[in-house]
Amino acid sequence: MIDTILWAATLVSIMFVFYTLAQFSAKLGEALHLRSYYVLYYVAILLLFVSIQLDLLRATPCTRACVPAYNSELTGLITAIGMTIGTVTTIKYWGWLFRAQK
């Protein structure tokens, strides 16, 4: 149970980073006339939030009794999709920082 709570805290901190990047990316996109890719950060935040809820639901004792066929792979898949969306969006907006160093 404590591992689940610590993992949820980790995901909440990543959600905060994605929210901050979304705010910065909206301003950068407006200045550089880019498309509104920063909305994908909010999709990633939503997926991470759903993953946290499913993971906490899985950790409760009632869930094991009420839903014995609960698939724990689903939370990992949702987390991976959310992190991938956030990472690709970050590369789209902020990749120029690494390309400019050459």
Rosetta constraint file for C-alpha pairs under 8 A:
AtomPair CA 1 CA 5 HARMONIC 6.46 0.50
AtomPair CA 1 CA 59 HARMONIC 6.11 0.50
AtomPair CA 2 CA 6 HARMONIC 6.17 0.50
AtomPair CA 3 CA 7 HARMONIC 6.04 0.50
AtomPair CA 4 CA 8 HARMONIC 6.09 0.50
AtomPair CA 4 CA 55 HARMONIC 6.93 0.50
AtomPair CA 4 CA 56 HARMONIC 6.65 0.50
AtomPair CA 4 CA 59 HARMONIC 7.09 0.50
AtomPair CA 5 CA 9 HARMONIC 6.23 0.50
AtomPair CA 5 CA 56 HARMONIC 7.57 0.50
AtomPair CA 6 CA 10 HARMONIC 6.25 0.50
AtomPair CA 7 CA 11 HARMONIC 6.27 0.50
AtomPair CA 8 CA 12 HARMONIC 6.14 0.50
AtomPair CA 8 CA 52 HARMONIC 5.66 0.50
AtomPair CA 8 CA 56 HARMONIC 7.96 0.50
AtomPair CA 9 CA 13 HARMONIC 6.31 0.50
AtomPair CA 10 CA 14 HARMONIC 6.39 0.50
AtomPair CA 11 CA 15 HARMONIC 6.08 0.50
AtomPair CA 11 CA 48 HARMONIC 6.70 0.50
AtomPair CA 11 CA 52 HARMONIC 7.39 0.50
AtomPair CA 12 CA 16 HARMONIC 6.26 0.50
AtomPair CA 12 CA 49 HARMONIC 7.85 0.50
AtomPair CA 13 CA 17 HARMONIC 6.38 0.50
AtomPair CA 14 CA 18 HARMONIC 6.20 0.50
AtomPair CA 15 CA 19 HARMONIC 6.12 0.50
AtomPair CA 15 CA 45 HARMONIC 5.41 0.50
AtomPair CA 15 CA 48 HARMONIC 7.16 0.50
AtomPair CA 16 CA 20 HARMONIC 6.20 0.50
AtomPair CA 17 CA 21 HARMONIC 6.11 0.50
AtomPair CA 18 CA 22 HARMONIC 6.00 0.50
AtomPair CA 18 CA 41 HARMONIC 5.85 0.50
AtomPair CA 18 CA 42 HARMONIC 7.71 0.50
AtomPair CA 18 CA 44 HARMONIC 7.83 0.50
AtomPair CA 18 CA 45 HARMONIC 6.91 0.50
AtomPair CA 18 CA 86 HARMONIC 6.85 0.50
AtomPair CA 19 CA 23 HARMONIC 6.38 0.50
AtomPair CA 19 CA 41 HARMONIC 6.84 0.50
AtomPair CA 19 CA 42 HARMONIC 7.17 0.50
AtomPair CA 19 CA 45 HARMONIC 7.53 0.50
AtomPair CA 20 CA 24 HARMONIC 6.38 0.50
AtomPair CA 21 CA 25 HARMONIC 5.78 0.50
AtomPair CA 21 CA 41 HARMONIC 7.76 0.50
AtomPair CA 21 CA 90 HARMONIC 7.70 0.50
AtomPair CA 22 CA 26 HARMONIC 6.01 0.50
AtomPair CA 22 CA 38 HARMONIC 5.22 0.50
AtomPair CA 22 CA 39 HARMONIC 7.25 0.50
AtomPair CA 22 CA 41 HARMONIC 5.83 0.50
AtomPair CA 22 CA 42 HARMONIC 7.49 0.50
AtomPair CA 23 CA 27 HARMONIC 6.65 0.50
AtomPair CA 23 CA 38 HARMONIC 7.95 0.50
AtomPair CA 24 CA 28 HARMONIC 6.16 0.50
AtomPair CA 25 CA 29 HARMONIC 5.73 0.50
AtomPair CA 25 CA 38 HARMONIC 5.87 0.50
AtomPair CA 25 CA 93 HARMONIC 6.52 0.50
AtomPair CA 26 CA 30 HARMONIC 6.11 0.50
AtomPair CA 26 CA 36 HARMONIC 7.20 0.50
AtomPair CA 26 CA 38 HARMONIC 5.99 0.50
AtomPair CA 27 CA 31 HARMONIC 6.25 0.50
AtomPair CA 28 CA 32 HARMONIC 6.05 0.50
AtomPair CA 28 CA 34 HARMONIC 7.99 0.50
AtomPair CA 28 CA 93 HARMONIC 7.95 0.50
AtomPair CA 29 CA 33 HARMONIC 5.44 0.50
AtomPair CA 29 CA 34 HARMONIC 4.56 0.50
AtomPair CA 29 CA 35 HARMONIC 6.68 0.50
AtomPair CA 29 CA 36 HARMONIC 6.90 0.50
AtomPair CA 29 CA 93 HARMONIC 7.73 0.50
AtomPair CA 30 CA 34 HARMONIC 6.50 0.50
AtomPair CA 37 CA 41 HARMONIC 7.90 0.50
AtomPair CA 37 CA 89 HARMONIC 6.70 0.50
AtomPair CA 38 CA 42 HARMONIC 7.45 0.50
AtomPair CA 38 CA 89 HARMONIC 6.92 0.50
AtomPair CA 39 CA 43 HARMONIC 6.70 0.50
AtomPair CA 40 CA 44 HARMONIC 6.20 0.50
AtomPair CA 40 CA 85 HARMONIC 6.70 0.50
AtomPair CA 40 CA 86 HARMONIC 6.96 0.50
AtomPair CA 40 CA 89 HARMONIC 6.70 0.50
AtomPair CA 41 CA 45 HARMONIC 6.15 0.50
AtomPair CA 41 CA 85 HARMONIC 7.23 0.50
AtomPair CA 41 CA 86 HARMONIC 5.52 0.50
AtomPair CA 41 CA 89 HARMONIC 6.97 0.50
AtomPair CA 42 CA 46 HARMONIC 6.13 0.50
AtomPair CA 43 CA 47 HARMONIC 6.25 0.50
AtomPair CA 43 CA 82 HARMONIC 7.35 0.50
AtomPair CA 43 CA 85 HARMONIC 7.87 0.50
AtomPair CA 44 CA 48 HARMONIC 6.18 0.50
AtomPair CA 44 CA 81 HARMONIC 7.67 0.50
AtomPair CA 44 CA 82 HARMONIC 4.24 0.50
AtomPair CA 44 CA 83 HARMONIC 6.56 0.50
AtomPair CA 44 CA 85 HARMONIC 5.87 0.50
AtomPair CA 44 CA 86 HARMONIC 5.68 0.50
AtomPair CA 45 CA 49 HARMONIC 6.09 0.50
AtomPair CA 45 CA 82 HARMONIC 6.95 0.50
AtomPair CA 46 CA 50 HARMONIC 6.24 0.50
AtomPair CA 46 CA 82 HARMONIC 7.91 0.50
AtomPair CA 47 CA 51 HARMONIC 6.14 0.50
AtomPair CA 47 CA 78 HARMONIC 6.13 0.50
AtomPair CA 47 CA 79 HARMONIC 6.70 0.50
AtomPair CA 47 CA 81 HARMONIC 7.59 0.50
AtomPair CA 47 CA 82 HARMONIC 5.29 0.50
AtomPair CA 48 CA 52 HARMONIC 6.20 0.50
AtomPair CA 48 CA 78 HARMONIC 7.01 0.50
AtomPair CA 48 CA 79 HARMONIC 5.55 0.50
AtomPair CA 48 CA 82 HARMONIC 5.84 0.50
AtomPair CA 48 CA 83 HARMONIC 7.80 0.50
AtomPair CA 49 CA 53 HARMONIC 6.33 0.50
AtomPair CA 50 CA 54 HARMONIC 6.19 0.50
AtomPair CA 50 CA 78 HARMONIC 7.79 0.50
AtomPair CA 51 CA 55 HARMONIC 6.03 0.50
AtomPair CA 51 CA 75 HARMONIC 5.01 0.50
AtomPair CA 51 CA 76 HARMONIC 7.50 0.50
AtomPair CA 51 CA 78 HARMONIC 5.90 0.50
AtomPair CA 51 CA 79 HARMONIC 5.88 0.50
AtomPair CA 52 CA 56 HARMONIC 6.08 0.50
AtomPair CA 52 CA 75 HARMONIC 7.69 0.50
AtomPair CA 53 CA 57 HARMONIC 6.03 0.50
AtomPair CA 54 CA 58 HARMONIC 6.07 0.50
AtomPair CA 54 CA 75 HARMONIC 6.31 0.50
AtomPair CA 55 CA 59 HARMONIC 6.36 0.50
AtomPair CA 55 CA 72 HARMONIC 7.77 0.50
AtomPair CA 55 CA 75 HARMONIC 6.23 0.50
AtomPair CA 56 CA 60 HARMONIC 6.69 0.50
AtomPair CA 57 CA 63 HARMONIC 6.60 0.50
AtomPair CA 58 CA 63 HARMONIC 5.91 0.50
AtomPair CA 58 CA 64 HARMONIC 7.24 0.50
AtomPair CA 58 CA 70 HARMONIC 7.61 0.50
AtomPair CA 58 CA 72 HARMONIC 7.46 0.50
AtomPair CA 59 CA 63 HARMONIC 7.43 0.50
AtomPair CA 60 CA 64 HARMONIC 7.37 0.50
AtomPair CA 61 CA 65 HARMONIC 6.96 0.50
AtomPair CA 62 CA 66 HARMONIC 5.91 0.50
AtomPair CA 63 CA 67 HARMONIC 5.37 0.50
AtomPair CA 63 CA 68 HARMONIC 7.22 0.50
AtomPair CA 64 CA 68 HARMONIC 5.10 0.50
AtomPair CA 64 CA 70 HARMONIC 7.72 0.50
AtomPair CA 72 CA 76 HARMONIC 7.30 0.50
AtomPair CA 73 CA 77 HARMONIC 6.23 0.50
AtomPair CA 74 CA 78 HARMONIC 6.17 0.50
AtomPair CA 75 CA 79 HARMONIC 6.08 0.50
AtomPair CA 76 CA 80 HARMONIC 6.07 0.50
AtomPair CA 77 CA 81 HARMONIC 6.18 0.50
AtomPair CA 78 CA 82 HARMONIC 6.16 0.50
AtomPair CA 79 CA 83 HARMONIC 6.10 0.50
AtomPair CA 80 CA 84 HARMONIC 6.03 0.50
AtomPair CA 81 CA 85 HARMONIC 6.17 0.50
AtomPair CA 82 CA 86 HARMONIC 6.24 0.50
AtomPair CA 83 CA 87 HARMONIC 6.03 0.50
AtomPair CA 84 CA 88 HARMONIC 6.06 0.50
AtomPair CA 85 CA 89 HARMONIC 6.11 0.50
AtomPair CA 86 CA 90 HARMONIC 6.14 0.50
AtomPair CA 87 CA 91 HARMONIC 6.25 0.50
AtomPair CA 88 CA 92 HARMONIC 6.15 0.50
AtomPair CA 89 CA 93 HARMONIC 6.29 0.50
AtomPair CA 90 CA 94 HARMONIC 5.59 0.50
AtomPair CA 90 CA 95 HARMONIC 7.16 0.50
AtomPair CA 91 CA 95 HARMONIC 4.58 0.50
AtomPair CA 94 CA 98 HARMONIC 7.92 0.50
AtomPair CA 95 CA 99 HARMONIC 6.54 0.50
AtomPair CA 96 CA 100 HARMONIC 5.85 0.50
AtomPair CA 97 CA 101 HARMONIC 6.94 0.50
AtomPair CA 98 CA 102 HARMONIC 7.87 0.50
